[in-house]
Structure formats: structure tokens, C-alpha cells
């Protein structure tokens, strides 16, 4: 039972990165600023700082394909 619970918790905190949204959000930014932003996102992801990652429109924490309104 504990292993299933851990796997379920892990999938709820999975970090998804959407490149198309990233490029849309950084369109027109100088290359060095884009690079700094990507570095920041990578560091936050490595640290599993999901609250900080949620502020970025191109990062999703959880399961983006799961319907939040359906009962599990």
C-alpha cells in the first residue's frame, strides 16, 4: 500500500515543461535573459520547488492530462 501511495504522490508533483509556451513567453526577450530564466527554472525543478515553479506559465506541476473536476 505504501508504494502505491508514494507513486501517486510522485505523479501529483511531476513537473512538466512546455517548450512552445516557453518560447511564446520569451518572444522578444534578449538571449541572455532567456538563458537566465531557463537556468532559474532548471534550478527550481532540481530543488523540486513546486510552489515557485507554478508562477511560470510554461511549467505545470501535476498531471496536465488529468481532469481536475472529475472525482478520483
Long-range contacts (C-beta under 8 A, 24 or more apart in sequence): 11-63, 12-62, 12-63, 13-48, 13-50, 13-61, 13-62, 14-61, 14-62, 14-63, 15-45, 15-48, 15-50, 15-53, 15-59, 15-60, 15-61, 16-59, 16-60, 16-61, 16-62, 16-64, 17-41, 17-45, 17-58, 17-59, 18-58, 18-59, 18-60, 19-58, 21-57, 21-58, 22-58, 24-58, 25-56, 25-57, 25-58
